[in-house]
Amino acid sequence: MQAITAQLPLSLLLQSAPSRLVSLSGVDIAIIVLYFFAVIGIGFYLKRYTKTGEDFFLAGREMTA
C-alpha cells in the first residue's frame, strides 16, 4: 500500500473520498421504520408473559437442557 500511495499525488487521494458514505432512499427508511415498530410491537405483546426480572433473565426457569 505504501508504494501505491507514494506514486499518487495527495490532491488525487483527497478528491476520490466520497462526501457521503451512506445514502438511504425512501424505501430504505420505510423498511427501517417498519422493522423498528415490529420489534417494539413484539416486545409489548410478550411483555404480559414477563412479571418479574427473574422471568425476563431466567426465562421463568422453563428452559430445557
Secondary structure as GFF3:
##gff-version 3
##sequence-region A 1 65
A	DSSP	alpha_helix	2	7	.	.	.	ID=ss1
A	DSSP	alpha_helix	10	15	.	.	.	ID=ss2
A	DSSP	alpha_helix	26	47	.	.	.	ID=ss3
A	DSSP	alpha_helix	53	58	.	.	.	ID=ss4
A	DSSP	three_ten_helix	59	61	.	.	.	ID=ss5
###
